[in-house]
């Protein structure tokens, strides 16, 4: 079942009744959504009140809650950590993974990211050969940091030679930040759903980062966000608004190719997380990462 992404942008009171989320605005009920249908709940307004029973029900049903700041940018995420009955056993597997296994897994992730970047460029009518050719240089653990080298080639091709990726910048960078934050939360949701802990990374490691594993696994999926932001950049749209958020959010329902079949993004993401769990226990060869569908810009939804 494909889970729904709910974005609440206006001052509201959210609570639960009969296993449904009730959205009240100015003391009037404006919407109700079955809890079991929800995959992501985005709170985009600081004047939103949420009942503890609703939060608890969301967690029990593996629905993540994303909190946004006054600029509508995600600043935190609430994740369920008890979605698997053998959680402690899986944690033991994660903590005992050997370094060579982690290095080979990271190699597969970096190669998949470069392949995705090349397909995103093709989708936007760009020449992808300079990026595509770099994947053959990725070694176990990526000691030469080919990932970073590929990105330095990729960004000017995607957004022009003057573009610089800067997480603190406005405009296109801000749109990328919004999309990546939702992607990160969705990846973390898929990881937690398998019983894996998002803080125990493969390549990323920081004692202050609670989602190192999500930061690892999201890398091949970033270009799905990039090509949507490119569509906005092409139309000279740089602000985060209700329309741009809706357009960016729809990447979560885009198809990806997994095992030769097209699957909705969030379904393919869950399969990827499941394969990662198996790879950590049995070997890197079990990690399966879906690929992007090359889509021409005119085939994408316009806002």
Secondary structure by P-SEA (a helix, b strand, c coil): cbbbbbbbccbbbbbbcccbbbbbcccccccccccccccbbbbccccbbbbaaaaaaaaaacbbbbbbcccccccbbbbbcccccaaaaaaaaaaaccaaaaaaaaaaaaaaaaaaaaaaaaaacccaaaaaaaccccccccccaaaaaaaaacccccccccccccccccaaaaaaaaaaaaaaaaaaaaaaaacccccccccccccccccaaaaaaaccaaaaaaaaaaaaaaaccccccaaaaaaaaccccbbbbcccccccaaaaaaaaaaaaaaaaccccccbbbbbbccccccccccc
